[in-house]
């Protein structure tokens, strides 16, 4: 995909061109499907298909209206966050319905084979967001978006060296928060 074309479409969408938005979604659809598939592979007891998850994320993205996105990495990060939110909402609904809640396996390429309660993870991320929103964003982009550190550095404006240090801090904080949850 031509990066210039994607950037032109993003610029046009920011200006209110809905046809540009639709073309952008079409261009990014294969990447969005890969992200959705990766997130769903780590899920149990979910009735979503990757297409359902992508469609729901796109609907939420469209409902945001005119948004200030800088580049492809920002769009992908936002879509990954929306997919995670959809899965969290689904897990909460299941918990409310008094059914078994979901477990989610974090990206195996990052921290090995590990299963985490999705609601506990969401709670930990919210806590971290209050303390340091940038760390929470880094975790979301890396775990849920599967974004490489280079793309995250581009989105956050951090140098790769600084991002690697922040990433280590974020992982350590998250591991501690999941081992020692605050009930309430």
Wavefront OBJ file of the C-alpha trace (Angstrom):
o trace
v 0.000 0.000 0.000
v 1.366 3.375 -0.929
v 2.055 5.305 2.264
v 1.475 8.607 0.454
v -1.984 7.482 -0.636
v -2.866 6.487 2.925
v -1.657 9.843 4.247
v -3.674 11.688 1.561
v -6.795 9.731 2.531
v -6.276 10.477 6.220
v -5.847 14.172 5.468
v -8.999 14.174 3.313
v -10.960 12.307 5.997
v -9.877 14.884 8.588
v -11.288 17.469 6.195
v -14.651 15.715 6.204
v -14.390 13.574 3.030
v -16.321 10.404 3.856
v -15.353 8.767 0.556
v -11.704 9.108 1.628
v -12.583 7.466 4.943
v -14.206 4.552 3.155
v -11.264 4.113 0.785
v -8.843 4.258 3.732
v -10.762 1.539 5.548
v -10.708 -0.587 2.407
v -6.936 -0.157 2.060
v -6.318 -0.993 5.726
v -8.852 -3.837 5.891
v -6.324 -6.688 5.460
v -4.199 -5.333 8.312
v -7.276 -4.780 10.486
v -8.397 -8.360 9.846
v -4.971 -9.660 10.897
v -5.201 -7.702 14.155
v -8.735 -8.944 14.800
v -7.734 -12.531 14.048
v -4.775 -12.276 16.420
v -6.966 -10.879 19.195
v -9.623 -13.541 18.701
v -7.085 -16.397 18.630
v -6.257 -15.427 22.183
v -9.896 -15.520 23.278
v -12.150 -18.247 24.582
v -15.942 -18.323 24.613
v -16.304 -15.477 22.126
v -18.945 -15.580 19.445
v -17.239 -12.944 17.273
v -15.624 -13.700 13.953
v -12.690 -11.564 12.876
v -15.013 -9.911 10.346
v -17.514 -9.088 13.101
v -14.804 -7.568 15.260
v -13.408 -5.492 12.374
v -16.896 -4.322 11.380
v -17.764 -3.314 14.934
v -14.448 -1.455 15.269
v -15.023 0.335 11.961
v -18.534 1.321 13.074
v -17.124 2.782 16.282
v -14.431 4.551 14.278
v -17.032 6.044 11.934
v -19.162 7.161 14.906
v -16.202 9.163 16.159
v -16.789 11.451 13.194
v -13.972 13.788 12.294
v -10.896 12.749 14.208
v -7.351 14.039 14.162
v -5.215 11.143 12.947
v -1.674 11.751 11.808
v -0.810 8.598 9.869
v -1.413 4.892 9.234
v 0.077 3.906 12.590
v -2.400 6.150 14.412
v -5.345 4.628 12.534
v -4.155 1.082 13.270
v -3.537 1.903 16.957
v -6.997 3.420 17.301
v -8.658 0.478 15.541
v -6.799 -1.996 17.782
v -7.941 -0.061 20.850
v -11.526 -0.088 19.617
v -11.329 -3.864 19.047
v -10.036 -4.328 22.581
v -12.865 -2.160 23.919
v -15.388 -4.293 22.043
v -13.963 -7.466 23.580
v -13.920 -5.893 27.056
v -17.537 -4.774 26.640
v -18.412 -8.314 25.567
v -16.626 -9.793 28.607
v -18.403 -7.384 30.945
v -21.750 -8.254 29.412
v -21.059 -11.938 29.892
v -20.063 -11.313 33.509
v -23.237 -9.311 34.029
v -25.206 -12.192 32.555
v -23.550 -14.393 35.198
v -21.780 -16.498 32.615
v -18.117 -17.439 32.654
v -16.017 -14.427 31.758
v -13.317 -14.453 29.145
v -9.642 -15.094 29.489
v -7.316 -13.433 27.031
v -3.861 -14.547 26.052
v -1.521 -11.643 25.558
v 0.576 -11.514 22.411
v 2.665 -14.680 22.654
v 5.483 -13.090 20.671
v 5.983 -10.574 23.448
v 5.693 -12.313 26.800
v 5.335 -16.020 26.113
v 2.310 -18.230 26.605
v 0.184 -16.476 29.184
v -3.548 -16.192 29.864
v -4.961 -13.128 31.538
v -8.469 -12.276 32.697
v -9.582 -9.607 30.229
v -11.518 -7.626 32.828
v -8.552 -7.690 35.252
v -6.358 -6.488 32.390
v -8.769 -3.678 31.558
v -8.886 -2.627 35.220
v -5.084 -2.644 35.411
v -4.820 -0.590 32.202
v -7.288 1.972 33.540
v -5.273 2.246 36.757
v -2.092 2.679 34.756
v -3.783 5.275 32.546
v -4.503 7.387 35.617
v -0.862 7.170 36.657
v 0.754 7.419 33.211
v -1.474 7.457 30.135
v 1.483 7.101 27.795
v 2.470 3.771 29.412
v -1.106 2.515 29.062
v -1.123 3.560 25.408
v 2.172 1.760 24.784
v 0.741 -1.458 26.251
v -2.395 -1.167 24.142
v -0.484 -0.571 20.928
v 1.995 -3.382 21.590
v -0.273 -6.071 23.072
v -3.545 -5.383 21.347
v -2.373 -3.741 18.148
v 0.639 -6.000 17.726
v 2.517 -2.903 16.623
v 6.301 -3.039 16.344
v 8.259 -0.692 18.587
v 9.258 1.428 15.573
v 5.624 2.206 14.743
v 4.846 2.929 18.393
v 7.822 5.302 18.536
v 6.410 7.092 15.488
v 2.941 7.405 17.052
v 4.203 8.568 20.445
v 7.035 10.743 19.181
v 9.515 8.984 21.484
v 12.944 7.824 20.413
v 13.231 4.043 20.123
v 15.660 3.925 23.058
v 13.240 5.866 25.279
v 10.348 3.759 24.059
v 12.195 0.535 24.949
v 12.760 1.830 28.488
v 9.109 2.900 28.782
v 8.036 -0.496 27.401
v 10.060 -2.336 30.079
v 8.521 -0.107 32.751
v 5.003 -0.656 31.393
v 5.423 -4.451 31.276
v 6.791 -4.573 34.826
v 3.989 -2.374 36.131
v 1.338 -4.425 34.336
v 2.738 -7.734 35.586
v 2.684 -6.444 39.158
v -0.841 -5.033 38.781
v -2.140 -8.354 37.444
v -0.432 -10.328 40.231
v -1.709 -7.919 42.902
v -5.106 -6.645 41.730
v -7.033 -4.041 43.678
v -10.536 -5.313 44.298
v -13.245 -2.786 44.390
l 1 2 3 4 5 6 7 8 9 10 11 12 13 14 15 16 17 18 19 20 21 22 23 24 25 26 27 28 29 30 31 32 33 34 35 36 37 38 39 40 41 42 43 44 45 46 47 48 49 50 51 52 53 54 55 56 57 58 59 60 61 62 63 64 65 66 67 68 69 70 71 72 73 74 75 76 77 78 79 80 81 82 83 84 85 86 87 88 89 90 91 92 93 94 95 96 97 98 99 100 101 102 103 104 105 106 107 108 109 110 111 112 113 114 115 116 117 118 119 120 121 122 123 124 125 126 127 128 129 130 131 132 133 134 135 136 137 138 139 140 141 142 143 144 145 146 147 148 149 150 151 152 153 154 155 156 157 158 159 160 161 162 163 164 165 166 167 168 169 170 171 172 173 174 175 176 177 178 179 180 181 182 183 184
